[in-house]
Each structure stands twice: as structure tokens, then as C-alpha cells.
Amino acid sequence: MGILSKNNVNSDQDLIANFHFPTSQKAIIIFTRNPELGKCKTRLAKTIGDEAALEVYKHLLKHTANVAQKVKADRYVFYSEDINTKDIWSEDRFNKKLQYGNDLGERMYNAFIDLLQSGYKKVIIIGSDLLDLNENLIEDGFNQLETNDVVIGPALDGGYYLLGLKEMHEAIFKNKKWGTETVRQDTLNDLQNSNVHLLESLNDIDTFEDMKHYNQLKQFYTTND
């Protein structure tokens, strides 16, 4: 996969621009799926339809961007398909890269190794589908890395919404059934010889059951449920 894609001019200058020098010892990775109709929040779309699911996802992305830019750290958005130069992730606040790898674990591994090898001392990846995420949780994650090897933000569905590292732990990105309720426990099993701090458990929004309790999301759907 190339570094740049169709939303960018494929010139040598663009390739150079894709490299970023650290301005902090801390970095945030945000994994985002390009918001396209029928291609995001597919489980949610089964209940509320593709168009409503897309609007929900855009709302979640905006919330994530607002939270991330309040944290004192370098910020990186890793796109699933194409780098978009004109979207909610303003280029004066977010560096932009592409995910690459055969599955989620490989893509996360590649993102972490990229930034750790760039000189960052603490790197945290966050999900982009949590209305309960706030800047204090991310700051706490960075602080906990002072005395812990790994920080995990547990998601209620058995995965995690945040993962913080200060050095690579390759095993946690391998041999996982991504998207299932076993991911967090399998990850913890890989970290039995490491100091791990667990943050507050949060609800990520993948299905209608996950979202129906949030008043701010009711504008995006109509249902008798």
C-alpha cells in the first residue's frame, strides 16, 4: 500500500510532508474509518439505516477530534482508506497518515512502531466511537505510563478503547480475534509479566443498544424502540 492516496497529490513533496518530527514526548494515535455511506458502523446501520449510521459516526468523529485537541501531545490521525486533506481533522492540529497491515492488530502495531521509532516516549491509541471519552482519561493514561508498562482503557464489550505504551509489546498485536469479547482478556494474558494499569471502563458505540441511551444521538434516528 502506498503512503499517500487519492485525496493527496502524489508528488515527492507530499511524501516528505508525510514525515513528522516530534514536538512533544507524547503522541496520540486516532484510528478512523473514512466516513463513507454504507462502509462505517455497519452493525448500527442494520437498525437505523446507512445514512443515519453515517451521521452518528461523523458525530463521534467530531467528539473525538474535540477531545484529542485538548490534550498536550502530538496528534496523529491514521485513515483506513485515504488521507483527506480537507475534513474535521485540521492539519494545523493533526498529523495525517494511512493505516497499513492485514488486520487490526498489524495496523496498530505498525502505527505504534512508526511513532515509537520517531522518538516519542509515550504513545496512546484511542478509538473514535466513544461519547464518554474525555481528555482527562487520556491525560491519566499518559500519567500512568510513568510507573506502568502498559495502560488499557477497557471497553464494556470486552475490547479496549485506549492502549498506551512506552515500548513495543509485539505479542499483544498478534493472535487476537479482533472485534470480539475476548480481545482485552487475551491482551492481558500476553502482559502477565508487565505492569498494567486499567482505566475506567467505557461504552463504545457499535450497535443501537450501545447508543440509544445517549440523548445527543437521538436526532439521528427515529424508532419506536
Buried (B, 14 or more C-beta within 10 A) or exposed (E): EEBBBEBBEEEEEBEEBBEBEBEBBBBBBBBBBBBEEEBBBEBBBEBBBBEBBBBBBBBBBEBBBEBBBEBEBBBBBBBBBBBBEEBBBEEEEBBBBBBBBEEBBBBBBBBBBBBBEBEBBBBBBBBBBBBBBBBEBBBBBBBBBEEBBBBBBBBEBBBBBBBBBBEBBEEBBEEBEBBEEBBBEBBBEBBEEBEBBBBEEBBBBBBBEBBBEBEEBEEBBEEEE
